[in-house]
């Protein structure tokens, strides 16, 4: 192998390490953020939860249960990736773990929306309405961080972006490095969404030709059309990248598959807890328990069992 080939190989290896390590640190940060907060207590004290959750007048309980089962089953499949990694010593299974994480959360959100009467069903509309509910303070504070604004003029809500840290710095005991990774993740995801959305608005110049360079006002219009960028956008982005762009990363020796999978599990569990407790509040905890029991008759699902204990505690306080 010549010097140029060695140089290229070294560069590719460094890029794979960076991608693998950034993925690990991003999801470790999200996991730490959600696992170290008291979401249960936040829910109990949230005015929306206490006073304004009402069952939809047109509720179809079969639809609610269908999406809950979809969420539970997908979460279960995601967690089974651990045995694949343990048995093979490789992390290639993580290619599917990211889509599974997103679809489990999407299922629980859609069940939540069906229970409360929100009409959104497509991925784009559900993600955008989730962000709107966050802005309206209908979710616990710990999960209500987001990035907003047009290209080159981003701002963060409910989370602070440190200015004195490098992009790679991470300490699981330092909230500043945790928030920095989350903000970077949010910002990069928002920029991708803005760039992808801009052509749909068909901006034209005075000659009626397609605009190549957009003005600040045009970027603001694009920004308004996509809503805010939340944790659900992050999961959706990784779902896409896992399927098409990051396959080499998951096969890399640098990728910490078990750790990333564990962090994904925590993130999914915390988001699903919020959606499920809202469903239980809307339809009644007894009805929710019946749905869960019908699932558990056929499937072993420890995370769902543990969530029910947390949900039951919330209702008994």
C-alpha positions in Angstrom: 0.0 0.0 0.0 1.4 3.4 -1.0 1.7 6.5 1.1 -1.3 8.1 -0.5 -3.4 5.0 0.1 -2.3 4.9 3.7 -3.2 8.5 4.1 -6.6 8.0 2.6 -7.2 4.9 4.8 -6.1 6.8 7.9 -8.4 9.7 7.0 -11.4 7.3 6.4 -10.7 5.6 9.7 -10.6 8.9 11.6 -13.9 10.0 10.0 -15.5 6.7 11.0 -14.2 7.2 14.6 -15.6 10.7 14.7 -19.0 9.7 13.4 -19.2 6.7 15.7 -18.1 8.7 18.7 -20.4 11.7 18.0 -23.4 9.3 17.7 -22.4 7.8 21.0 -22.1 11.2 22.7 -25.3 12.6 21.2 -27.4 9.8 22.5 -25.5 9.5 25.8 -26.4 13.2 26.3 -30.1 12.8 25.5 -30.2 9.7 27.8 -28.5 11.6 30.6 -30.8 14.5 30.1 -34.0 12.5 30.4 -32.9 9.9 32.9 -31.6 12.3 35.4 -34.7 14.4 35.6 -37.9 13.8 37.6 -40.3 13.5 34.7 -42.9 11.8 36.8 -43.0 14.7 39.3 -43.0 17.2 36.4 -46.1 15.4 34.9 -47.9 15.5 38.2 -47.4 19.2 38.6 -48.1 20.1 35.0 -51.3 22.2 34.7 -52.2 20.7 31.4 -52.0 17.2 32.9 -53.9 18.1 36.0 -56.7 20.0 34.5 -57.0 19.8 30.7 -56.5 16.3 29.4 -59.9 15.2 28.1 -60.8 12.1 26.1 -61.7 12.7 22.5 -65.4 12.8 21.9 -64.8 10.7 18.7 -62.3 8.3 20.3 -61.8 4.9 18.8 -60.3 2.7 21.5 -59.3 0.1 19.0 -57.2 2.7 17.2 -55.6 3.8 20.4 -54.8 0.2 21.3 -53.5 -0.6 17.8 -50.9 2.2 18.0 -49.9 1.3 21.6 -49.3 -2.3 20.6 -47.3 -1.1 17.6 -45.2 1.1 19.9 -44.7 -1.7 22.5 -43.8 -4.4 19.9 -41.3 -2.1 18.1 -39.7 -1.2 21.4 -39.4 -4.9 22.2 -37.8 -5.6 18.9 -35.4 -2.7 19.4 -34.2 -4.1 22.7 -33.7 -7.6 21.2 -30.8 -6.1 19.2 -28.7 -6.5 22.4 -28.7 -10.3 22.0 -27.5 -9.9 18.4 -24.6 -7.7 19.4 -23.8 -10.0 22.3 -23.8 -13.1 20.1 -21.9 -11.6 17.2 -19.6 -9.1 18.9 -20.6 -6.6 16.2 -22.9 -3.6 16.1 -24.4 -3.9 12.6 -27.9 -4.5 14.1 -27.9 -0.9 15.2 -28.8 0.0 11.5 -32.3 -1.1 12.5 -32.3 0.0 16.1 -32.6 3.7 15.2 -35.6 3.3 13.0 -37.2 1.0 15.6 -36.6 3.7 18.3 -38.3 6.3 16.1 -41.3 4.1 15.2 -41.9 3.1 18.8 -42.1 6.7 19.8 -44.2 7.6 16.8 -46.6 4.8 17.7 -47.0 6.1 21.3 -47.4 9.7 20.1 -50.1 8.7 17.6 -51.9 6.6 20.3 -51.7 9.7 22.5 -53.1 11.9 19.7 -55.9 9.5 19.0 -56.9 9.4 22.7 -57.0 13.2 23.0 -58.5 13.9 19.5 -55.6 15.5 17.7 -56.2 14.8 14.0 -52.5 14.6 12.8 -51.4 11.3 11.4 -48.6 11.7 8.8 -45.0 11.7 10.1 -44.5 15.4 9.1 -47.7 16.6 10.7 -47.3 14.6 13.9 -43.7 15.8 14.4 -44.8 19.4 13.8 -47.8 19.2 16.2 -45.6 17.6 18.8 -43.4 20.7 18.7 -46.5 22.9 18.9 -47.6 21.1 22.1 -44.2 21.6 23.6 -44.4 25.3 22.8 -47.8 25.4 24.5 -46.2 23.8 27.7 -48.3 20.6 27.4 -45.2 18.4 27.9 -42.9 18.1 30.9 -40.2 20.7 31.0 -37.3 18.2 30.8 -38.3 17.1 27.3 -39.4 20.5 26.1 -36.2 21.7 24.6 -36.1 22.7 21.0 -34.3 24.7 18.3 -36.1 27.3 16.2 -35.6 30.1 13.8 -34.4 30.5 10.1 -31.1 29.5 8.6 -28.1 31.3 10.2 -30.4 32.7 13.0 -31.1 29.8 15.2 -32.2 30.0 18.8 -32.7 27.5 21.6 -35.6 27.2 24.0 -35.6 25.4 27.4 -31.9 24.6 26.9 -28.7 26.7 27.0 -26.0 26.4 24.3 -22.6 26.9 25.9 -20.2 29.1 23.9 -16.9 27.9 25.3 -16.9 24.1 24.4 -15.6 22.2 21.4 -18.0 20.1 19.5 -16.6 16.8 20.8 -16.2 17.6 24.5 -18.3 15.3 26.7 -18.5 14.5 30.4 -21.6 12.6 31.6 -21.4 14.5 34.9 -21.2 17.9 33.3 -24.6 19.4 32.2 -22.9 21.9 30.0 -21.3 19.3 27.8 -24.6 17.4 27.7 -26.6 20.4 26.7 -23.9 21.4 24.1 -24.2 18.0 22.3 -28.0 18.2 22.3 -27.9 21.8 21.0 -25.5 20.8 18.2 -27.7 17.9 17.3 -30.8 20.1 17.2 -29.1 22.8 15.2 -27.6 20.4 12.6 -31.0 18.6 12.3 -32.9 21.9 11.8 -30.5 23.1 9.1 -31.0 19.9 7.2 -34.8 20.2 7.5 -34.7 23.8 6.3 -32.6 23.0 3.3 -34.7 20.1 2.4 -38.0 22.1 2.8 -36.9 25.2 0.9 -37.5 23.9 -2.6 -41.1 23.0 -1.7 -42.0 26.6 -1.3 -41.0 27.4 -4.9 -39.4 30.8 -4.4 -38.9 32.7 -7.6 -37.0 35.9 -8.6 -38.5 38.8 -10.5 -38.0 37.0 -13.8 -40.1 34.1 -12.6 -37.0 31.8 -12.3 -36.3 29.5 -9.3 -34.4 31.3 -6.5 -31.1 29.8 -5.7 -30.2 32.1 -2.9 -32.9 32.9 -0.4 -33.4 36.1 1.5 -33.7 36.2 5.3 -37.5 36.7 4.9 -37.7 33.7 2.7 -35.8 31.6 5.2 -38.1 32.8 7.9 -41.0 31.5 5.8 -39.3 28.1 5.4 -38.8 28.1 9.2 -42.4 28.9 9.9 -43.5 26.0 7.6 -41.5 23.3 9.5 -42.2 24.4 13.1 -39.7 23.9 15.8 -37.1 21.1 15.9 -37.5 18.8 18.9 -36.2 15.4 20.2 -38.6 13.7 17.8 -36.8 15.3 14.9 -33.6 13.9 16.2 -34.9 10.4 16.2 -36.5 10.8 12.8 -33.2 12.1 11.4 -31.3 9.1 12.7 -34.0 6.8 11.3 -33.2 8.2 7.8 -29.4 8.2 8.3 -29.3 4.7 9.7 -31.1 3.3 6.7 -29.1 5.2 4.0 -26.1 7.1 5.2 -24.5 5.7 8.4 -24.3 2.0 7.6 -20.5 1.9 7.6 -20.5 3.6 11.0 -22.4 0.8 12.6 -20.0 -1.8 11.2 -17.0 0.1 12.5 -14.9 -1.2 15.3 -15.2 2.2 16.9 -19.0 2.1 17.3 -20.2 1.5 20.8 -23.3 -0.5 19.9 -24.3 -1.7 23.4 -23.9 1.7 25.0 -25.8 3.5 22.2 -28.6 0.8 22.3 -28.9 1.2 26.1 -29.2 5.0 25.7 -31.7 4.6 23.0 -33.8 2.4 25.2 -33.8 5.0 28.0 -34.8 7.8 25.6 -37.7 5.7 24.1 -38.8 4.6 27.5 -39.0 8.2 28.9 -40.9 9.5 25.9 -43.3 6.6 25.8 -43.9 7.1 29.6 -45.2 10.6 28.9 -47.5 9.5 26.1 -48.8 6.5 27.9 -49.6 8.4 31.1 -51.5 11.0 29.0 -53.5 8.1 27.4 -54.2 6.6 30.8 -55.4 10.0 32.0 -57.7 10.4 29.0 -59.3 6.9 28.8 -58.9 5.9 32.5 -56.1 3.8 34.0 -58.3 0.7 34.1 -58.9 0.8 30.4 -55.2 1.4 29.7 -54.3 -1.5 32.0 -56.6 -3.8 30.0 -54.9 -2.8 26.8 -51.5 -3.5 28.3 -52.6 -6.9 29.8 -53.8 -8.0 26.4 -50.3 -7.2 25.0 -48.5 -8.9 27.9 -50.5 -12.2 27.5 -48.6 -12.7 24.2 -45.4 -10.8 24.7 -42.8 -10.4 27.4 -42.2 -6.7 27.7 -40.4 -5.6 30.9 -40.1 -1.9 29.9 -43.9 -1.6 29.4 -44.5 -3.4 32.8 -42.1 -1.0 34.6 -43.8 2.0 33.0 -47.2 0.8 34.2 -45.8 0.8 37.8 -44.6 4.4 37.3 -48.0 5.4 35.7 -49.9 3.8 38.6 -47.7 5.6 41.1 -48.5 8.9 39.4 -52.3 8.3 39.7 -52.0 7.2 43.3 -50.2 10.3 44.5 
